[in-house]
Amino acid sequence: MPDTSQPPELDLSQYAVSNILSSGTSISHYGLVARNGSWYILEEDTTNGTYMYNTGTSDYPTAWTNRKAATYDYFYVEF
């Protein structure tokens, strides 16, 4: 029987950088998309020293357009 006590490993190598935006403030956004259309946007806040994530399974262009108003959370929550 397989070991189900641990979650399956997450392979983020399938994602490629699609967009980067550094607006001259402490907040930068990095958009990454996989071939299957799933995506994540990484929000870097250099003032607070945090990296937060927003994820989805489709419609990356709309997510990127709305990135500033999106809700971001910790890696362990989003993935």
N, C-alpha and C positions, 0 to 999 in steps of 0.2 A: 504494500500500500504506500502511496506517496505521502511524504511528510507535509501535512497541512498546517503545522504549527507556525510556519513562517509564510508571509505573503509572497507571491511570485516576484521575481526580480523585475525591476522596471528598466526598460531599455530606451534611454533617451537619445541613443545614437541615430535613431531613425529621423530625427528632426534636423532641419537645416535652417540657418538664419535667413530670414526674408526681409526684415526691416530693422533698422536701428534709428532711434531718435534721441538725441541729447539736446535738450532745449536751452542749455545754458544755465539751468537751475540745478538743484541737487537731485532732481528726478530724471532718470533715463529709462527708456523702454526698449526692449529687444523682442522682436517677434520671430517665432520659430514654427515651421510647418512641416508635417510629415506627408509622405506620398498619399496616404489614405485620407488626407484632408483634416486630420486632427491637428491641433495647434496649441501653443501656449505662448503667453506674453509674460516676460520677466520684467518686473519693475524694480529698478535699483534706486535706493534713496541713500545718497552719500552723507547726508546730514545725520540720519538715524542709524546708518550702517546696516540697512536691511535689504533683503531681496525677497520680494513677494511675487506670487504667481496668479495668473488667470488662465483657465484652460477651456477648451471646447473641442467639438468633434466635426464642425463644419462652419462655413461662412467666415473664414478668417478675414477677408477684406473689411467686412463690417466691424468685426471685433477690433481690428487695428484702428479703424477710423474712430471708434468709440473708446479707445484705450484709456483716455484721461478720466472718463466717467465710470469706468469699470470697477468692479469689486475685486480686490486682490487678497490673497491669503497665503498662509505658510505652505511650503512645499508638501509637507506631510498631509495637509488638508486637501490640497488640489490634486495630488497624485495618489 
